[in-house]
Amino acid sequence: MTPSHTNTMAAPPAEESQRNDAVETPANDMPSAVEQRLPAIKLFTLGLQHVLVMYAGAIAVPLIVGRALKLQPEQVAALISADLFCCGLVTLIQSFGLGRFIGIRMPVMMGVTFASVSPMLAMAANPSLGVTGIFGAVIGAGLLSLLLVPVISRVLKLFPPIVTGSVIAVIGITLMRVGVNWAMGGTPNMAKVANPAWSGAGPAPMVPNPSYAALDNLGIALFVLVVILLVTKYGKGFLCNIAVLTGIVAGTALAWMLGKVSFAKVAAAKGFALVTPFQFGMPTFDVFAILTMTLVMLVVMIESTGMFLALGELVGKRVSQQDISRGLRADALGTMIGGIFNTFPYTSFSQNVGLIGVTGVKSRWVCVAAGVILMVMGVLPKIAQAAEAVPQFVLGGAGLVMFGMVAATGIRILSGVDYRNNRHNQFIVALSIGFGMLPMVADDWAQHMPKAMSSLLHSGILLAALSAVLLNLYFNGLASDEEAQHAAKANTHGCE
């Protein structure tokens, strides 16, 4: 370690350190915030809030891939049901745990990663692969990822507060684009799949979205935001904890009164439908497809590592190397399960980390309850359709709050970094955030680079993590084990 390694965090005063250490170790008869068990009605309500927050993101990937594969509507619906069921099952594995070595046992919601969309669309366009080739690649990548966990998990020393703070800030900033597009009612452009000139190969032609940024949609998103802020300030107890859910319900009710919500699909949906393995046939295994998907999983696991550290900061729990290993094994096992049950690679959903910051509810049992709800939704299509009826612009009002909280957490961590005695730290933060913003401000910045690197170069979170780690090593060197433990412990200070 070089002498200039002063970036971890200024040491807290002795009195403050003793006070924070006392908070970290709960009394024997008092459960930690992560282990707190709430009454059933509260678990259900708070779990449902998590489900509604991640629902739009959860069903987006099967919708995109199903349409690219030109599946029938009932087959696309089967993909969505399988996705919801597996979201719930993998969330249970991650939050509740499976044995001693799988599951981080923290409040984590699992969903399909968007990093897998691009390679899966390429596979969908390859006649020799198709849907069974995609599922084979997912299963193979999950198995290889499970073998790679010991390597990925040994990176805790590379994540002092200056690195975690930069990465978490970029996560929040990146997610803000998602929240803004939700509030606007979708993306500025939409695929014109009905164009007869399009053969199905390559990206679909894009046309402007006529409903983008419609004033009535923006008004409802603002209404949701105002409701959340009012409940957060004036609500007491449990009502304050479900401020986001209250805003979503109020926004949906307003949209329904204005004729912007239809529940016709709920009445038309089946009452019950089992999710069965290999519904689309036995998977086929292609070496290059598996390696491509494994590369995606490496990106996902590095992002998950940063997510676990961010979550530890929010819930006031030190995240050890063993915790990271258990969490990454759940990612890998969940991906294998996804391929078996006709769905895709899984990762922890960052928007739900933001929800924890908003509500202050840190119990993992809330996510366990959410996992059960998702599994039920997967076999009861009517329930899934009811949640699907919530418009994007309603979720947008809530997203602005939640995703901003993630960025604020990163800023809070960075505020404790020593800039006065180590001016190099300013370069680390500035360049890391700058690299993390590249995919957001310049969508085509990597268009002349190898296509195989697309998943890497279009992940702002990964670019921020790599640049922060490398710059920190260049300027400050590698922290010792003792300093890494102190840094991880310092990250929990200030959590309530």
Summary of the structure (lengths in Angstrom):
residues: 496
radius of gyration: 22.2
end to end distance: 33.1
largest distance: 71.6
contacts: 1807
relative contact order: 0.22
helix: 66%
strand: 3%
